[in-house]
Amino acid sequence: MPARFELHGIAFSGPTYKVGLMLSLAGEPFDYVHVNMMAGEHKQPPHLAKQRFGQVPLLIDRNNGRHLCQSAAILEYVSDTLGKFGGATLDERLQAREWLYWDFDRLAPAIYRSRAIRRGFRKGGPEILDMCASDAAAALTVLDQHLAGKNWIVGEGVTIADIDIYGVLVFADDAAVDLAPYANISAWMKRFEALPGFSLPLNLLPMENREAA
């Protein structure tokens, strides 16, 4: 019997990793379809018919035929569907989603853009890299202060806020962002990496198709 979920993406994609990580932490096996973005596969009609923005990730829920895109929306959907990592109360649910949108606005652009430039995926000069470094430092200061005295970003347990933000900070080294000055963030990441089902990007997302074990 095939897995309920089919994830389309590429191993280099932070947003794809967030979705794969969410499913792994939830103990939910998934089939994986490698999208050859280097060859422009994501802009071809077969992919566009399923992912209208021509991006990754794409998550297909075989139980109802839904085709889902945009990692934050997918995390919310999977959380609601599986009843996991959504927050223990309505207030926690709302706060977790606030952190998703904060990440998209303040943290992820700086980390992902710097990483893409340094790895040659995008063009950009020293001025852009300096801007990314400044923006990342400002966002990390906010997050580090928030985590003081806390195990998790929202409430007493892991939520999609933790999964989403970890899926950015795991690439900090690639972006030349040093997390050492942020003791609370570093401690939080160690706790997160000890969770059952945790896996690093290259262990979770291969550069080829893979069926669920």
VEXDREN-2710 file (C-alpha; in Angstrom, 1 decimal):
% VEXDREN-2710
k/r/px/py/pz
1/MET/0.0/0.0/0.0
2/PRO/1.5/3.3/-1.0
3/ALA/2.3/6.0/1.5
4/ARG/-0.4/8.6/2.1
5/PHE/1.9/11.5/1.2
6/GLU/4.0/12.2/-1.8
7/LEU/6.6/15.0/-1.5
8/HIS/8.1/16.6/-4.5
9/GLY/11.3/18.7/-4.1
10/ILE/15.0/18.9/-4.3
11/ALA/17.6/18.1/-1.6
12/PHE/19.0/21.7/-1.7
13/SER/15.6/23.2/-0.9
14/GLY/15.1/24.5/2.6
15/PRO/11.3/24.7/2.3
16/THR/11.2/21.1/1.0
17/TYR/13.3/20.0/4.0
18/LYS/10.8/21.6/6.4
19/VAL/8.0/19.5/5.0
20/GLY/10.0/16.3/4.9
21/LEU/11.2/17.0/8.5
22/MET/7.6/17.6/9.6
23/LEU/6.5/14.2/8.2
24/SER/9.5/12.4/9.7
25/LEU/9.0/13.9/13.1
26/ALA/5.3/12.9/12.9
27/GLY/6.3/9.3/12.1
28/GLU/4.6/9.6/8.7
29/PRO/6.3/7.8/5.9
30/PHE/6.3/9.5/2.5
31/ASP/7.2/8.8/-1.1
32/TYR/9.7/11.3/-2.4
33/VAL/9.9/12.6/-6.0
34/HIS/13.1/14.4/-7.0
35/VAL/12.5/17.5/-9.1
36/ASN/15.4/18.3/-11.4
37/MET/15.3/22.1/-11.1
38/MET/18.7/22.4/-12.7
39/ALA/17.1/21.1/-15.9
40/GLY/14.0/23.4/-15.4
41/GLU/11.7/20.5/-14.6
42/HIS/9.8/22.7/-12.2
43/LYS/8.7/25.0/-15.0
44/GLN/7.4/22.3/-17.3
45/PRO/3.7/21.6/-17.7
46/PRO/3.6/18.3/-15.7
47/HIS/4.9/20.0/-12.6
48/LEU/3.0/23.2/-13.2
49/ALA/-0.2/21.2/-13.4
50/LYS/0.4/20.2/-9.8
51/GLN/2.3/23.1/-8.3
52/ARG/0.9/26.3/-9.8
53/PHE/3.8/28.5/-8.7
54/GLY/6.4/26.4/-10.5
55/GLN/8.3/25.9/-7.3
56/VAL/9.0/23.2/-4.6
57/PRO/7.9/21.8/-2.4
58/LEU/4.7/20.1/-3.6
59/LEU/2.9/17.7/-1.3
60/ILE/0.2/15.4/-2.5
61/ASP/-2.2/13.9/-0.1
62/ARG/-3.4/10.7/-1.7
63/ASN/-6.2/10.3/0.8
64/ASN/-8.1/13.2/-0.8
65/GLY/-6.1/14.2/-3.9
66/ARG/-5.1/17.6/-2.6
67/HIS/-2.0/19.2/-4.1
68/LEU/-0.4/21.6/-1.6
69/CYS/2.3/24.2/-2.1
70/GLN/4.2/26.8/0.0
71/SER/5.9/25.2/3.0
72/ALA/4.2/27.2/5.7
73/ALA/0.8/26.3/4.3
74/ILE/1.8/22.7/4.1
75/LEU/3.1/22.6/7.6
76/GLU/-0.3/24.0/8.8
77/TYR/-2.2/21.4/6.7
78/VAL/-0.2/18.4/7.9
79/SER/-0.4/19.6/11.5
80/ASP/-4.2/20.0/11.2
81/THR/-4.6/16.7/9.3
82/LEU/-2.4/14.6/11.7
83/GLY/-3.3/16.4/14.9
84/LYS/0.4/17.0/15.7
85/PHE/2.6/20.0/16.4
86/GLY/-0.2/22.4/16.3
87/GLY/0.0/23.8/19.8
88/ALA/-1.9/22.7/22.9
89/THR/-4.4/25.6/22.9
90/LEU/-5.9/28.1/20.5
91/ASP/-3.4/30.8/21.8
92/GLU/-0.5/28.5/21.1
93/ARG/-1.9/27.6/17.7
94/LEU/-2.1/31.3/16.8
95/GLN/1.4/32.0/18.2
96/ALA/2.9/29.2/16.2
97/ARG/1.5/30.6/13.0
98/GLU/2.7/34.1/13.9
99/TRP/6.2/32.7/14.2
100/LEU/5.9/31.0/10.7
101/TYR/5.1/34.4/9.2
102/TRP/7.8/36.2/11.2
103/ASP/10.3/33.6/9.9
104/PHE/9.2/34.2/6.3
105/ASP/9.5/37.9/6.7
106/ARG/12.6/38.3/8.9
107/LEU/14.8/35.3/9.2
108/ALA/14.5/33.0/6.2
109/PRO/15.2/35.6/3.4
110/ALA/18.6/36.5/5.0
111/ILE/19.7/32.9/5.6
112/TYR/18.4/31.4/2.3
113/ARG/19.6/34.3/0.1
114/SER/23.1/34.3/1.5
115/ARG/23.3/30.5/1.2
116/ALA/22.1/30.6/-2.4
117/ILE/24.7/33.3/-3.3
118/ARG/27.5/31.6/-1.6
119/ARG/26.7/28.2/-3.2
120/GLY/26.3/29.8/-6.7
121/PHE/22.6/29.3/-7.0
122/ARG/21.9/33.0/-7.2
123/LYS/23.9/36.1/-8.1
124/GLY/24.8/38.8/-5.6
125/GLY/27.7/41.0/-4.5
126/PRO/29.2/42.0/-1.2
127/GLU/26.4/44.6/-0.6
128/ILE/23.7/42.0/-0.6
129/LEU/25.7/39.6/1.5
130/ASP/26.3/42.4/4.1
131/MET/22.6/43.2/4.1
132/CYS/21.8/39.5/4.7
133/ALA/24.3/39.3/7.5
134/SER/22.7/42.4/9.2
135/ASP/19.2/41.1/8.7
136/ALA/20.1/37.7/10.1
137/ALA/21.7/39.1/13.1
138/ALA/18.7/41.3/13.9
139/ALA/16.3/38.3/13.6
140/LEU/18.5/36.0/15.5
141/THR/18.7/38.4/18.4
142/VAL/14.9/38.5/18.6
143/LEU/14.7/34.7/18.5
144/ASP/17.5/34.2/21.1
145/GLN/15.9/36.7/23.5
146/HIS/12.5/34.9/23.1
147/LEU/14.0/31.5/23.8
148/ALA/15.6/32.6/27.2
149/GLY/14.2/30.3/29.8
150/LYS/12.2/28.3/27.2
151/ASN/12.6/24.8/25.8
152/TRP/10.5/25.5/22.7
153/ILE/9.3/28.5/20.7
154/VAL/5.7/28.2/21.7
155/GLY/4.3/26.5/24.8
156/GLU/5.7/23.4/26.4
157/GLY/6.1/21.2/23.3
158/VAL/7.4/21.2/19.8
159/THR/5.2/23.0/17.3
160/ILE/5.3/23.8/13.6
161/ALA/7.1/27.0/14.6
162/ASP/10.1/25.0/15.8
163/ILE/10.1/22.8/12.7
164/ASP/9.8/25.8/10.4
165/ILE/12.6/27.9/12.0
166/TYR/14.9/24.9/12.4
167/GLY/14.5/24.3/8.7
168/VAL/16.1/27.7/8.1
169/LEU/18.8/27.6/10.8
170/VAL/20.1/24.2/9.8
171/PHE/21.6/26.0/6.8
172/ALA/23.3/28.8/8.8
173/ASP/26.8/27.5/8.1
174/ASP/26.2/27.5/4.4
175/ALA/25.1/31.1/4.7
176/ALA/28.2/32.0/6.7
177/VAL/26.1/32.9/9.8
178/ASP/27.7/32.0/13.1
179/LEU/25.2/30.8/15.7
180/ALA/27.7/30.6/18.5
181/PRO/26.9/34.0/20.0
182/TYR/23.3/32.9/20.4
183/ALA/23.4/30.5/23.3
184/ASN/19.6/30.0/23.7
185/ILE/19.3/29.2/20.0
186/SER/22.2/26.8/20.1
187/ALA/20.7/25.0/23.1
188/TRP/17.2/24.9/21.4
189/MET/18.8/23.3/18.3
190/LYS/20.4/20.6/20.3
191/ARG/17.1/19.8/21.9
192/PHE/15.4/19.7/18.5
193/GLU/18.1/17.4/17.0
194/ALA/17.5/14.9/19.8
195/LEU/13.8/14.4/18.9
196/PRO/12.6/11.0/17.6
197/GLY/12.4/11.1/13.8
198/PHE/14.9/13.9/13.4
199/SER/17.0/13.8/10.3
200/LEU/19.4/16.2/8.6
201/PRO/18.6/17.4/5.1
202/LEU/20.9/15.2/3.1
203/ASN/19.8/12.1/5.0
204/LEU/16.2/12.9/4.5
205/LEU/16.1/14.1/0.9
206/PRO/18.0/12.2/-1.7
207/MET/18.9/13.4/-5.2
208/GLU/16.7/10.8/-6.7
209/ASN/13.2/9.4/-6.3
210/ARG/12.6/7.2/-3.2
211/GLU/9.6/5.2/-2.1
212/ALA/8.6/5.2/1.6
213/ALA/10.3/2.4/3.6
END
